[in-house]
Amino acid sequence: FLLSSLAALLLVLGFTGDGFAKGQEEMLKVGKKSEVTLLADSHVGDQMLAAGRYRVQHRIEGEQHFIEFTRLDGRERTKVDVKCHVEPRAHKVEHTALYINTVGGMRRITQIAVKGETASHWLTPSSH
């Protein structure tokens, strides 16, 4: 990942993404070391990430794409691996960012966009 410097939250209202209900979306910019801090528990795929600091990495196995979240704070370094699919974007991404959609109080990480790429990595529950 090419990464931008760590920045504050940016709230964007009215996002609808890849099969998710309309809700409030927030964008968290990812830091230089592929690190992001989740201020509240958030769903990703079929799992829950507790609030905390995580390293976010993209990897490819064959034709499958995955996003790996590694917990950096706390007693143990837990890892969560989530399948993702890639969709083209109209323009290159300016800042690496993680997108969280909140509907009815439930936070779900929906997308990761990497600086310099012309595609987004969409994370969906296995039922989608």
C-alpha angles and dihedrals in degrees: 000000000000103000139199127219120281114273141173128273121284117202119211121183129213102024119164115188136179101319098329122129117253112269144126117311127200127191120214115197112224119230130238093269093052089260129144133175118222109207092197138023111282135190118234119180104322095330139081124235113206117226109277146088119312139180110226119206134174120215137173127216111186104310095336122100123208137185115211121204115197118190109229101183128053130052099302136027103243120189129209118191118199129184115234138182126221124233126183121249127211093236139023115273112255098197131020105247143169118219123213122192117202120200122169091349093305114123117209126180103228108169146012121204119193123212112257096015125114094213139066127223109228119203116203135173112260089250090067 
